[in-house]
């Protein structure tokens, strides 16, 4: 996945003056995941809440 340089600059400008490199990396990672999720929604790659409940029900069975 690629990211526009302007978006990186925007993220960096929103950070405090003193920031840990892990925080920068986390915010870039989070942005990447959110954008990927939005693309999935736009392209119809979804499952319903009922499907999730059905598929995960066995995880909680006693």
PDBQT receptor file of N, H, CA, C and O in Angstrom, charges set to zero:
ATOM      1  N   UNK A   1       0.845  -1.175   0.000  1.00  0.00    +0.000 N 
ATOM      2  CA  UNK A   1       0.000   0.000   0.000  1.00  0.00    +0.000 C 
ATOM      3  C   UNK A   1       0.889   1.235   0.000  1.00  0.00    +0.000 C 
ATOM      4  O   UNK A   1       1.912   1.278   0.683  1.00  0.00    +0.000 OA
ATOM      5  N   UNK A   2       0.495   2.216  -0.756  1.00  0.00    +0.000 N 
ATOM      6  H   UNK A   2      -0.337   2.181  -1.311  1.00  0.00    +0.000 HD
ATOM      7  CA  UNK A   2       1.239   3.470  -0.793  1.00  0.00    +0.000 C 
ATOM      8  C   UNK A   2       0.420   4.568  -0.131  1.00  0.00    +0.000 C 
ATOM      9  O   UNK A   2      -0.794   4.460   0.040  1.00  0.00    +0.000 OA
ATOM     10  N   UNK A   3       1.125   5.618   0.229  1.00  0.00    +0.000 N 
ATOM     11  H   UNK A   3       2.111   5.706   0.090  1.00  0.00    +0.000 HD
ATOM     12  CA  UNK A   3       0.474   6.737   0.907  1.00  0.00    +0.000 C 
ATOM     13  C   UNK A   3       1.016   8.030   0.309  1.00  0.00    +0.000 C 
ATOM     14  O   UNK A   3       2.203   8.131  -0.003  1.00  0.00    +0.000 OA
ATOM     15  N   UNK A   4       0.153   8.999   0.156  1.00  0.00    +0.000 N 
ATOM     16  H   UNK A   4      -0.811   8.918   0.410  1.00  0.00    +0.000 HD
ATOM     17  CA  UNK A   4       0.579  10.285  -0.373  1.00  0.00    +0.000 C 
ATOM     18  C   UNK A   4       1.448  10.996   0.658  1.00  0.00    +0.000 C 
ATOM     19  O   UNK A   4       1.158  10.981   1.854  1.00  0.00    +0.000 OA
ATOM     20  N   UNK A   5       2.500  11.608   0.178  1.00  0.00    +0.000 N 
ATOM     21  H   UNK A   5       2.735  11.620  -0.794  1.00  0.00    +0.000 HD
ATOM     22  CA  UNK A   5       3.417  12.327   1.059  1.00  0.00    +0.000 C 
ATOM     23  C   UNK A   5       2.673  13.393   1.864  1.00  0.00    +0.000 C 
ATOM     24  O   UNK A   5       2.994  13.642   3.026  1.00  0.00    +0.000 OA
ATOM     25  N   UNK A   6       1.684  14.014   1.240  1.00  0.00    +0.000 N 
ATOM     26  H   UNK A   6       1.423  13.812   0.296  1.00  0.00    +0.000 HD
ATOM     27  CA  UNK A   6       0.912  15.050   1.933  1.00  0.00    +0.000 C 
ATOM     28  C   UNK A   6       0.197  14.487   3.158  1.00  0.00    +0.000 C 
ATOM     29  O   UNK A   6       0.082  15.160   4.183  1.00  0.00    +0.000 OA
ATOM     30  N   UNK A   7      -0.288  13.237   3.045  1.00  0.00    +0.000 N 
ATOM     31  H   UNK A   7      -0.195  12.690   2.213  1.00  0.00    +0.000 HD
ATOM     32  CA  UNK A   7      -0.982  12.601   4.178  1.00  0.00    +0.000 C 
ATOM     33  C   UNK A   7       0.001  12.334   5.321  1.00  0.00    +0.000 C 
ATOM     34  O   UNK A   7      -0.343  12.508   6.490  1.00  0.00    +0.000 OA
ATOM     35  N   UNK A   8       1.205  11.918   4.988  1.00  0.00    +0.000 N 
ATOM     36  H   UNK A   8       1.484  11.777   4.038  1.00  0.00    +0.000 HD
ATOM     37  CA  UNK A   8       2.232  11.689   6.013  1.00  0.00    +0.000 C 
ATOM     38  C   UNK A   8       2.563  13.002   6.707  1.00  0.00    +0.000 C 
ATOM     39  O   UNK A   8       2.678  13.048   7.932  1.00  0.00    +0.000 OA
ATOM     40  N   UNK A   9       2.714  14.058   5.937  1.00  0.00    +0.000 N 
ATOM     41  H   UNK A   9       2.620  14.021   4.942  1.00  0.00    +0.000 HD
ATOM     42  CA  UNK A   9       3.022  15.370   6.510  1.00  0.00    +0.000 C 
ATOM     43  C   UNK A   9       1.886  15.806   7.435  1.00  0.00    +0.000 C 
ATOM     44  O   UNK A   9       2.133  16.345   8.514  1.00  0.00    +0.000 OA
ATOM     45  N   UNK A  10       0.647  15.573   7.015  1.00  0.00    +0.000 N 
ATOM     46  H   UNK A  10       0.446  15.135   6.139  1.00  0.00    +0.000 HD
ATOM     47  CA  UNK A  10      -0.503  15.932   7.845  1.00  0.00    +0.000 C 
ATOM     48  C   UNK A  10      -0.484  15.179   9.174  1.00  0.00    +0.000 C 
ATOM     49  O   UNK A  10      -0.751  15.759  10.227  1.00  0.00    +0.000 OA
ATOM     50  N   UNK A  11      -0.171  13.903   9.120  1.00  0.00    +0.000 N 
ATOM     51  H   UNK A  11       0.046  13.433   8.264  1.00  0.00    +0.000 HD
ATOM     52  CA  UNK A  11      -0.103  13.100  10.350  1.00  0.00    +0.000 C 
ATOM     53  C   UNK A  11       1.006  13.619  11.253  1.00  0.00    +0.000 C 
ATOM     54  O   UNK A  11       0.805  13.779  12.457  1.00  0.00    +0.000 OA
ATOM     55  N   UNK A  12       2.161  13.880  10.685  1.00  0.00    +0.000 N 
ATOM     56  H   UNK A  12       2.324  13.750   9.707  1.00  0.00    +0.000 HD
ATOM     57  CA  UNK A  12       3.293  14.376  11.468  1.00  0.00    +0.000 C 
ATOM     58  C   UNK A  12       2.980  15.740  12.064  1.00  0.00    +0.000 C 
ATOM     59  O   UNK A  12       3.328  16.001  13.216  1.00  0.00    +0.000 OA
ATOM     60  N   UNK A  13       2.339  16.606  11.313  1.00  0.00    +0.000 N 
ATOM     61  H   UNK A  13       2.056  16.394  10.378  1.00  0.00    +0.000 HD
ATOM     62  CA  UNK A  13       1.997  17.931  11.829  1.00  0.00    +0.000 C 
ATOM     63  C   UNK A  13       1.009  17.868  12.987  1.00  0.00    +0.000 C 
ATOM     64  O   UNK A  13       0.980  18.771  13.824  1.00  0.00    +0.000 OA
ATOM     65  N   UNK A  14       0.202  16.819  13.045  1.00  0.00    +0.000 N 
ATOM     66  H   UNK A  14       0.225  16.086  12.365  1.00  0.00    +0.000 HD
ATOM     67  CA  UNK A  14      -0.762  16.655  14.138  1.00  0.00    +0.000 C 
ATOM     68  C   UNK A  14      -0.125  16.126  15.420  1.00  0.00    +0.000 C 
ATOM     69  O   UNK A  14      -0.761  16.123  16.473  1.00  0.00    +0.000 OA
ATOM     70  N   UNK A  15       1.120  15.681  15.337  1.00  0.00    +0.000 N 
ATOM     71  H   UNK A  15       1.638  15.683  14.481  1.00  0.00    +0.000 HD
ATOM     72  CA  UNK A  15       1.805  15.133  16.509  1.00  0.00    +0.000 C 
ATOM     73  C   UNK A  15       2.364  16.251  17.386  1.00  0.00    +0.000 C 
ATOM     74  O   UNK A  15       2.613  17.357  16.906  1.00  0.00    +0.000 OA
ATOM     75  N   UNK A  16       2.559  15.960  18.672  1.00  0.00    +0.000 N 
ATOM     76  H   UNK A  16       2.356  15.062  19.062  1.00  0.00    +0.000 HD
ATOM     77  CA  UNK A  16       3.224  16.948  19.529  1.00  0.00    +0.000 C 
ATOM     78  C   UNK A  16       4.679  17.152  19.093  1.00  0.00    +0.000 C 
ATOM     79  O   UNK A  16       5.220  16.358  18.323  1.00  0.00    +0.000 OA
ATOM     80  N   UNK A  17       5.299  18.211  19.588  1.00  0.00    +0.000 N 
ATOM     81  H   UNK A  17       4.860  18.856  20.213  1.00  0.00    +0.000 HD
ATOM     82  CA  UNK A  17       6.681  18.501  19.198  1.00  0.00    +0.000 C 
ATOM     83  C   UNK A  17       7.647  17.394  19.600  1.00  0.00    +0.000 C 
ATOM     84  O   UNK A  17       8.595  17.104  18.869  1.00  0.00    +0.000 OA
ATOM     85  N   UNK A  18       7.422  16.786  20.731  1.00  0.00    +0.000 N 
ATOM     86  H   UNK A  18       6.652  17.022  21.324  1.00  0.00    +0.000 HD
ATOM     87  CA  UNK A  18       8.239  15.662  21.191  1.00  0.00    +0.000 C 
ATOM     88  C   UNK A  18       7.387  14.398  21.107  1.00  0.00    +0.000 C 
ATOM     89  O   UNK A  18       6.352  14.291  21.765  1.00  0.00    +0.000 OA
ATOM     90  N   UNK A  19       7.830  13.449  20.292  1.00  0.00    +0.000 N 
ATOM     91  H   UNK A  19       8.671  13.537  19.758  1.00  0.00    +0.000 HD
ATOM     92  CA  UNK A  19       7.040  12.236  20.099  1.00  0.00    +0.000 C 
ATOM     93  C   UNK A  19       7.968  11.040  19.939  1.00  0.00    +0.000 C 
ATOM     94  O   UNK A  19       9.061  11.147  19.383  1.00  0.00    +0.000 OA
ATOM     95  N   UNK A  20       7.517   9.930  20.426  1.00  0.00    +0.000 N 
ATOM     96  H   UNK A  20       6.629   9.843  20.878  1.00  0.00    +0.000 HD
ATOM     97  CA  UNK A  20       8.250   8.676  20.316  1.00  0.00    +0.000 C 
ATOM     98  C   UNK A  20       8.068   8.117  18.898  1.00  0.00    +0.000 C 
ATOM     99  O   UNK A  20       6.978   8.218  18.335  1.00  0.00    +0.000 OA
ATOM    100  N   UNK A  21       9.094   7.544  18.329  1.00  0.00    +0.000 N 
ATOM    101  H   UNK A  21       9.980   7.461  18.786  1.00  0.00    +0.000 HD
ATOM    102  CA  UNK A  21       9.015   7.000  16.978  1.00  0.00    +0.000 C 
ATOM    103  C   UNK A  21       7.960   5.912  16.887  1.00  0.00    +0.000 C 
ATOM    104  O   UNK A  21       7.343   5.740  15.836  1.00  0.00    +0.000 OA
ATOM    105  N   UNK A  22       7.742   5.175  17.971  1.00  0.00    +0.000 N 
ATOM    106  H   UNK A  22       8.243   5.315  18.824  1.00  0.00    +0.000 HD
ATOM    107  CA  UNK A  22       6.705   4.146  17.970  1.00  0.00    +0.000 C 
ATOM    108  C   UNK A  22       5.320   4.753  17.765  1.00  0.00    +0.000 C 
ATOM    109  O   UNK A  22       4.469   4.142  17.119  1.00  0.00    +0.000 OA
ATOM    110  N   UNK A  23       5.086   5.937  18.304  1.00  0.00    +0.000 N 
ATOM    111  H   UNK A  23       5.778   6.434  18.830  1.00  0.00    +0.000 HD
ATOM    112  CA  UNK A  23       3.805   6.615  18.119  1.00  0.00    +0.000 C 
ATOM    113  C   UNK A  23       3.611   7.012  16.657  1.00  0.00    +0.000 C 
ATOM    114  O   UNK A  23       2.510   6.893  16.120  1.00  0.00    +0.000 OA
ATOM    115  N   UNK A  24       4.664   7.476  16.026  1.00  0.00    +0.000 N 
ATOM    116  H   UNK A  24       5.558   7.573  16.463  1.00  0.00    +0.000 HD
ATOM    117  CA  UNK A  24       4.588   7.845  14.611  1.00  0.00    +0.000 C 
ATOM    118  C   UNK A  24       4.261   6.604  13.783  1.00  0.00    +0.000 C 
ATOM    119  O   UNK A  24       3.378   6.635  12.926  1.00  0.00    +0.000 OA
ATOM    120  N   UNK A  25       4.973   5.529  14.042  1.00  0.00    +0.000 N 
ATOM    121  H   UNK A  25       5.690   5.504  14.738  1.00  0.00    +0.000 HD
ATOM    122  CA  UNK A  25       4.753   4.293  13.306  1.00  0.00    +0.000 C 
ATOM    123  C   UNK A  25       3.346   3.758  13.556  1.00  0.00    +0.000 C 
ATOM    124  O   UNK A  25       2.702   3.271  12.627  1.00  0.00    +0.000 OA
ATOM    125  N   UNK A  26       2.862   3.839  14.784  1.00  0.00    +0.000 N 
ATOM    126  H   UNK A  26       3.385   4.235  15.539  1.00  0.00    +0.000 HD
ATOM    127  CA  UNK A  26       1.525   3.371  15.108  1.00  0.00    +0.000 C 
ATOM    128  C   UNK A  26       0.466   4.167  14.337  1.00  0.00    +0.000 C 
ATOM    129  O   UNK A  26      -0.471   3.585  13.790  1.00  0.00    +0.000 OA
ATOM    130  N   UNK A  27       0.610   5.461  14.296  1.00  0.00    +0.000 N 
ATOM    131  H   UNK A  27       1.371   5.933  14.740  1.00  0.00    +0.000 HD
ATOM    132  CA  UNK A  27      -0.387   6.290  13.599  1.00  0.00    +0.000 C 
ATOM    133  C   UNK A  27      -0.395   6.023  12.098  1.00  0.00    +0.000 C 
ATOM    134  O   UNK A  27      -1.456   6.014  11.475  1.00  0.00    +0.000 OA
ATOM    135  N   UNK A  28       0.775   5.806  11.518  1.00  0.00    +0.000 N 
ATOM    136  H   UNK A  28       1.637   5.813  12.025  1.00  0.00    +0.000 HD
ATOM    137  CA  UNK A  28       0.833   5.460  10.098  1.00  0.00    +0.000 C 
ATOM    138  C   UNK A  28       0.191   4.098   9.854  1.00  0.00    +0.000 C 
ATOM    139  O   UNK A  28      -0.552   3.918   8.889  1.00  0.00    +0.000 OA
ATOM    140  N   UNK A  29       0.481   3.141  10.733  1.00  0.00    +0.000 N 
ATOM    141  H   UNK A  29       1.084   3.287  11.517  1.00  0.00    +0.000 HD
ATOM    142  CA  UNK A  29      -0.099   1.807  10.630  1.00  0.00    +0.000 C 
ATOM    143  C   UNK A  29      -1.623   1.870  10.760  1.00  0.00    +0.000 C 
ATOM    144  O   UNK A  29      -2.346   1.237   9.991  1.00  0.00    +0.000 OA
ATOM    145  N   UNK A  30      -2.101   2.636  11.737  1.00  0.00    +0.000 N 
ATOM    146  H   UNK A  30      -1.514   3.150  12.362  1.00  0.00    +0.000 HD
ATOM    147  CA  UNK A  30      -3.534   2.762  11.957  1.00  0.00    +0.000 C 
ATOM    148  C   UNK A  30      -4.214   3.386  10.736  1.00  0.00    +0.000 C 
ATOM    149  O   UNK A  30      -5.274   2.926  10.311  1.00  0.00    +0.000 OA
ATOM    150  N   UNK A  31      -3.612   4.416  10.181  1.00  0.00    +0.000 N 
ATOM    151  H   UNK A  31      -2.751   4.789  10.526  1.00  0.00    +0.000 HD
ATOM    152  CA  UNK A  31      -4.180   5.051   9.002  1.00  0.00    +0.000 C 
ATOM    153  C   UNK A  31      -4.263   4.051   7.844  1.00  0.00    +0.000 C 
ATOM    154  O   UNK A  31      -5.257   4.013   7.119  1.00  0.00    +0.000 OA
ATOM    155  N   UNK A  32      -3.224   3.254   7.680  1.00  0.00    +0.000 N 
ATOM    156  H   UNK A  32      -2.416   3.285   8.269  1.00  0.00    +0.000 HD
ATOM    157  CA  UNK A  32      -3.207   2.252   6.614  1.00  0.00    +0.000 C 
ATOM    158  C   UNK A  32      -4.343   1.256   6.802  1.00  0.00    +0.000 C 
ATOM    159  O   UNK A  32      -5.031   0.915   5.840  1.00  0.00    +0.000 OA
ATOM    160  N   UNK A  33      -4.546   0.791   8.018  1.00  0.00    +0.000 N 
ATOM    161  H   UNK A  33      -3.988   1.068   8.800  1.00  0.00    +0.000 HD
ATOM    162  CA  UNK A  33      -5.596  -0.191   8.284  1.00  0.00    +0.000 C 
ATOM    163  C   UNK A  33      -6.983   0.411   8.091  1.00  0.00    +0.000 C 
ATOM    164  O   UNK A  33      -7.873  -0.248   7.553  1.00  0.00    +0.000 OA
ATOM    165  N   UNK A  34      -7.175   1.652   8.522  1.00  0.00    +0.000 N 
ATOM    166  H   UNK A  34      -6.452   2.187   8.959  1.00  0.00    +0.000 HD
ATOM    167  CA  UNK A  34      -8.471   2.304   8.346  1.00  0.00    +0.000 C 
ATOM    168  C   UNK A  34      -8.791   2.503   6.868  1.00  0.00    +0.000 C 
ATOM    169  O   UNK A  34      -9.925   2.283   6.442  1.00  0.00    +0.000 OA
ATOM    170  N   UNK A  35      -7.806   2.913   6.093  1.00  0.00    +0.000 N 
ATOM    171  H   UNK A  35      -6.885   3.092   6.439  1.00  0.00    +0.000 HD
ATOM    172  CA  UNK A  35      -8.025   3.100   4.661  1.00  0.00    +0.000 C 
ATOM    173  C   UNK A  35      -8.312   1.770   3.971  1.00  0.00    +0.000 C 
ATOM    174  O   UNK A  35      -9.145   1.706   3.067  1.00  0.00    +0.000 OA
ATOM    175  N   UNK A  36      -7.627   0.708   4.393  1.00  0.00    +0.000 N 
ATOM    176  H   UNK A  36      -6.950   0.760   5.127  1.00  0.00    +0.000 HD
ATOM    177  CA  UNK A  36      -7.890  -0.614   3.820  1.00  0.00    +0.000 C 
ATOM    178  C   UNK A  36      -9.312  -1.055   4.149  1.00  0.00    +0.000 C 
ATOM    179  O   UNK A  36      -9.996  -1.630   3.303  1.00  0.00    +0.000 OA
ATOM    180  N   UNK A  37      -9.755  -0.791   5.368  1.00  0.00    +0.000 N 
ATOM    181  H   UNK A  37      -9.199  -0.324   6.056  1.00  0.00    +0.000 HD
ATOM    182  CA  UNK A  37     -11.114  -1.123   5.756  1.00  0.00    +0.000 C 
ATOM    183  C   UNK A  37     -12.148  -0.352   4.952  1.00  0.00    +0.000 C 
ATOM    184  O   UNK A  37     -13.168  -0.906   4.544  1.00  0.00    +0.000 OA
ATOM    185  N   UNK A  38     -11.883   0.914   4.730  1.00  0.00    +0.000 N 
ATOM    186  H   UNK A  38     -11.054   1.364   5.062  1.00  0.00    +0.000 HD
ATOM    187  CA  UNK A  38     -12.799   1.724   3.919  1.00  0.00    +0.000 C 
ATOM    188  C   UNK A  38     -12.873   1.197   2.491  1.00  0.00    +0.000 C 
ATOM    189  O   UNK A  38     -13.947   1.188   1.889  1.00  0.00    +0.000 OA
ATOM    190  N   UNK A  39     -11.742   0.758   1.945  1.00  0.00    +0.000 N 
ATOM    191  H   UNK A  39     -10.870   0.765   2.434  1.00  0.00    +0.000 HD
ATOM    192  CA  UNK A  39     -11.729   0.190   0.598  1.00  0.00    +0.000 C 
ATOM    193  C   UNK A  39     -12.547  -1.099   0.551  1.00  0.00    +0.000 C 
ATOM    194  O   UNK A  39     -13.288  -1.344  -0.401  1.00  0.00    +0.000 OA
ATOM    195  N   UNK A  40     -12.401  -1.918   1.595  1.00  0.00    +0.000 N 
ATOM    196  H   UNK A  40     -11.799  -1.718   2.368  1.00  0.00    +0.000 HD
ATOM    197  CA  UNK A  40     -13.176  -3.154   1.664  1.00  0.00    +0.000 C 
ATOM    198  C   UNK A  40     -14.674  -2.852   1.644  1.00  0.00    +0.000 C 
ATOM    199  O   UNK A  40     -15.432  -3.521   0.941  1.00  0.00    +0.000 OA
ATOM    200  N   UNK A  41     -15.100  -1.861   2.402  1.00  0.00    +0.000 N 
ATOM    201  H   UNK A  41     -14.484  -1.318   2.973  1.00  0.00    +0.000 HD
ATOM    202  CA  UNK A  41     -16.511  -1.482   2.435  1.00  0.00    +0.000 C 
ATOM    203  C   UNK A  41     -16.959  -1.015   1.054  1.00  0.00    +0.000 C 
ATOM    204  O   UNK A  41     -18.006  -1.441   0.566  1.00  0.00    +0.000 OA
ATOM    205  N   UNK A  42     -16.182  -0.150   0.426  1.00  0.00    +0.000 N 
ATOM    206  H   UNK A  42     -15.331   0.196   0.823  1.00  0.00    +0.000 HD
ATOM    207  CA  UNK A  42     -16.543   0.376  -0.890  1.00  0.00    +0.000 C 
ATOM    208  C   UNK A  42     -16.640  -0.726  -1.939  1.00  0.00    +0.000 C 
ATOM    209  O   UNK A  42     -17.435  -0.633  -2.874  1.00  0.00    +0.000 OA
ATOM    210  N   UNK A  43     -15.827  -1.768  -1.780  1.00  0.00    +0.000 N 
ATOM    211  H   UNK A  43     -15.181  -1.844  -1.020  1.00  0.00    +0.000 HD
ATOM    212  CA  UNK A  43     -15.804  -2.861  -2.753  1.00  0.00    +0.000 C 
ATOM    213  C   UNK A  43     -16.709  -4.020  -2.352  1.00  0.00    +0.000 C 
ATOM    214  O   UNK A  43     -16.709  -5.067  -2.999  1.00  0.00    +0.000 OA
ATOM    215  N   UNK A  44     -17.479  -3.830  -1.282  1.00  0.00    +0.000 N 
ATOM    216  H   UNK A  44     -17.479  -2.980  -0.756  1.00  0.00    +0.000 HD
ATOM    217  CA  UNK A  44     -18.461  -4.828  -0.884  1.00  0.00    +0.000 C 
ATOM    218  C   UNK A  44     -17.909  -6.038  -0.157  1.00  0.00    +0.000 C 
ATOM    219  O   UNK A  44     -18.600  -7.049  -0.036  1.00  0.00    +0.000 OA
ATOM    220  N   UNK A  45     -16.694  -5.959   0.324  1.00  0.00    +0.000 N 
ATOM    221  H   UNK A  45     -16.132  -5.137   0.225  1.00  0.00    +0.000 HD
ATOM    222  CA  UNK A  45     -16.119  -7.083   1.062  1.00  0.00    +0.000 C 
ATOM    223  C   UNK A  45     -16.494  -6.948   2.543  1.00  0.00    +0.000 C 
ATOM    224  O   UNK A  45     -15.712  -6.487   3.375  1.00  0.00    +0.000 OA
ATOM    225  N   UNK A  46     -17.721  -7.371   2.826  1.00  0.00    +0.000 N 
ATOM    226  H   UNK A  46     -18.356  -7.745   2.150  1.00  0.00    +0.000 HD
ATOM    227  CA  UNK A  46     -18.275  -7.245   4.173  1.00  0.00    +0.000 C 
ATOM    228  C   UNK A  46     -18.922  -8.549   4.588  1.00  0.00    +0.000 C 
ATOM    229  O   UNK A  46     -19.244  -9.395   3.753  1.00  0.00    +0.000 OA
ATOM    230  N   UNK A  47     -19.107  -8.701   5.885  1.00  0.00    +0.000 N 
ATOM    231  H   UNK A  47     -18.845  -8.014   6.563  1.00  0.00    +0.000 HD
ATOM    232  CA  UNK A  47     -19.975  -9.746   6.396  1.00  0.00    +0.000 C 
ATOM    233  C   UNK A  47     -20.880  -9.100   7.437  1.00  0.00    +0.000 C 
ATOM    234  O   UNK A  47     -20.488  -8.152   8.117  1.00  0.00    +0.000 OA
ATOM    235  N   UNK A  48     -22.080  -9.620   7.549  1.00  0.00    +0.000 N 
ATOM    236  H   UNK A  48     -22.398 -10.390   6.996  1.00  0.00    +0.000 HD
ATOM    237  CA  UNK A  48     -23.055  -9.035   8.456  1.00  0.00    +0.000 C 
ATOM    238  C   UNK A  48     -22.757  -9.411   9.900  1.00  0.00    +0.000 C 
ATOM    239  O   UNK A  48     -21.994 -10.336  10.177  1.00  0.00    +0.000 OA
ATOM    240  N   UNK A  49     -23.373  -8.675  10.804  1.00  0.00    +0.000 N 
ATOM    241  H   UNK A  49     -23.993  -7.924  10.578  1.00  0.00    +0.000 HD
ATOM    242  CA  UNK A  49     -23.236  -8.973  12.230  1.00  0.00    +0.000 C 
ATOM    243  C   UNK A  49     -23.717 -10.393  12.514  1.00  0.00    +0.000 C 
ATOM    244  O   UNK A  49     -23.086 -11.126  13.275  1.00  0.00    +0.000 OA
ATOM    245  N   UNK A  50     -24.837 -10.780  11.901  1.00  0.00    +0.000 N 
ATOM    246  H   UNK A  50     -25.350 -10.184  11.283  1.00  0.00    +0.000 HD
ATOM    247  CA  UNK A  50     -25.370 -12.130  12.108  1.00  0.00    +0.000 C 
ATOM    248  C   UNK A  50     -24.382 -13.195  11.653  1.00  0.00    +0.000 C 
ATOM    249  O   UNK A  50     -24.250 -14.231  12.305  1.00  0.00    +0.000 OA
ATOM    250  N   UNK A  51     -23.689 -12.958  10.545  1.00  0.00    +0.000 N 
ATOM    251  H   UNK A  51     -23.796 -12.117  10.015  1.00  0.00    +0.000 HD
ATOM    252  CA  UNK A  51     -22.682 -13.908  10.072  1.00  0.00    +0.000 C 
ATOM    253  C   UNK A  51     -21.536 -14.025  11.073  1.00  0.00    +0.000 C 
ATOM    254  O   UNK A  51     -21.045 -15.124  11.329  1.00  0.00    +0.000 OA
ATOM    255  N   UNK A  52     -21.114 -12.911  11.633  1.00  0.00    +0.000 N 
ATOM    256  H   UNK A  52     -21.513 -12.018  11.426  1.00  0.00    +0.000 HD
ATOM    257  CA  UNK A  52     -20.035 -12.929  12.616  1.00  0.00    +0.000 C 
ATOM    258  C   UNK A  52     -20.464 -13.726  13.843  1.00  0.00    +0.000 C 
ATOM    259  O   UNK A  52     -19.708 -14.556  14.347  1.00  0.00    +0.000 OA
ATOM    260  N   UNK A  53     -21.671 -13.473  14.318  1.00  0.00    +0.000 N 
ATOM    261  H   UNK A  53     -22.286 -12.798  13.908  1.00  0.00    +0.000 HD
ATOM    262  CA  UNK A  53     -22.183 -14.202  15.481  1.00  0.00    +0.000 C 
ATOM    263  C   UNK A  53     -22.225 -15.695  15.190  1.00  0.00    +0.000 C 
ATOM    264  O   UNK A  53     -21.805 -16.507  16.015  1.00  0.00    +0.000 OA
ATOM    265  N   UNK A  54     -22.728 -16.051  14.026  1.00  0.00    +0.000 N 
ATOM    266  H   UNK A  54     -23.069 -15.392  13.356  1.00  0.00    +0.000 HD
ATOM    267  CA  UNK A  54     -22.835 -17.459  13.649  1.00  0.00    +0.000 C 
ATOM    268  C   UNK A  54     -21.455 -18.119  13.561  1.00  0.00    +0.000 C 
ATOM    269  O   UNK A  54     -21.263 -19.233  14.048  1.00  0.00    +0.000 OA
ATOM    270  N   UNK A  55     -20.509 -17.434  12.945  1.00  0.00    +0.000 N 
ATOM    271  H   UNK A  55     -20.664 -16.529  12.549  1.00  0.00    +0.000 HD
ATOM    272  CA  UNK A  55     -19.182 -18.020  12.752  1.00  0.00    +0.000 C 
ATOM    273  C   UNK A  55     -18.366 -18.091  14.042  1.00  0.00    +0.000 C 
ATOM    274  O   UNK A  55     -17.480 -18.938  14.163  1.00  0.00    +0.000 OA
ATOM    275  N   UNK A  56     -18.651 -17.219  15.000  1.00  0.00    +0.000 N 
ATOM    276  H   UNK A  56     -19.371 -16.531  14.902  1.00  0.00    +0.000 HD
ATOM    277  CA  UNK A  56     -17.861 -17.202  16.235  1.00  0.00    +0.000 C 
ATOM    278  C   UNK A  56     -18.576 -17.840  17.412  1.00  0.00    +0.000 C 
ATOM    279  O   UNK A  56     -18.005 -17.920  18.499  1.00  0.00    +0.000 OA
ATOM    280  N   UNK A  57     -19.802 -18.294  17.230  1.00  0.00    +0.000 N 
ATOM    281  H   UNK A  57     -20.266 -18.229  16.346  1.00  0.00    +0.000 HD
ATOM    282  CA  UNK A  57     -20.573 -18.878  18.332  1.00  0.00    +0.000 C 
ATOM    283  C   UNK A  57     -19.825 -20.040  18.993  1.00  0.00    +0.000 C 
ATOM    284  O   UNK A  57     -19.887 -20.205  20.211  1.00  0.00    +0.000 OA
ATOM    285  N   UNK A  58     -19.141 -20.819  18.218  1.00  0.00    +0.000 N 
ATOM    286  H   UNK A  58     -19.090 -20.685  17.229  1.00  0.00    +0.000 HD
ATOM    287  CA  UNK A  58     -18.435 -21.975  18.792  1.00  0.00    +0.000 C 
ATOM    288  C   UNK A  58     -17.274 -21.554  19.694  1.00  0.00    +0.000 C 
ATOM    289  O   UNK A  58     -16.835 -22.337  20.536  1.00  0.00    +0.000 OA
ATOM    290  N   UNK A  59     -16.782 -20.353  19.532  1.00  0.00    +0.000 N 
ATOM    291  H   UNK A  59     -17.138 -19.716  18.848  1.00  0.00    +0.000 HD
ATOM    292  CA  UNK A  59     -15.680 -19.881  20.382  1.00  0.00    +0.000 C 
ATOM    293  C   UNK A  59     -16.125 -19.755  21.831  1.00  0.00    +0.000 C 
ATOM    294  O   UNK A  59     -15.316 -19.881  22.750  1.00  0.00    +0.000 OA
ATOM    295  N   UNK A  60     -17.418 -19.506  22.032  1.00  0.00    +0.000 N 
ATOM    296  H   UNK A  60     -18.075 -19.403  21.285  1.00  0.00    +0.000 HD
ATOM    297  CA  UNK A  60     -17.930 -19.219  23.362  1.00  0.00    +0.000 C 
ATOM    298  C   UNK A  60     -18.788 -20.337  23.915  1.00  0.00    +0.000 C 
ATOM    299  O   UNK A  60     -19.336 -20.219  25.011  1.00  0.00    +0.000 OA
ATOM    300  N   UNK A  61     -18.908 -21.422  23.166  1.00  0.00    +0.000 N 
ATOM    301  H   UNK A  61     -18.463 -21.518  22.275  1.00  0.00    +0.000 HD
ATOM    302  CA  UNK A  61     -19.697 -22.567  23.635  1.00  0.00    +0.000 C 
ATOM    303  C   UNK A  61     -18.987 -23.226  24.805  1.00  0.00    +0.000 C 
ATOM    304  O   UNK A  61     -17.760 -23.317  24.841  1.00  0.00    +0.000 OA
ATOM    305  N   UNK A  62     -19.790 -23.684  25.765  1.00  0.00    +0.000 N 
ATOM    306  H   UNK A  62     -20.786 -23.609  25.737  1.00  0.00    +0.000 HD
ATOM    307  CA  UNK A  62     -19.196 -24.329  26.954  1.00  0.00    +0.000 C 
ATOM    308  C   UNK A  62     -19.037 -25.801  26.757  1.00  0.00    +0.000 C 
ATOM    309  O   UNK A  62     -18.556 -26.495  27.652  1.00  0.00    +0.000 OA
TER     310      UNK A  62
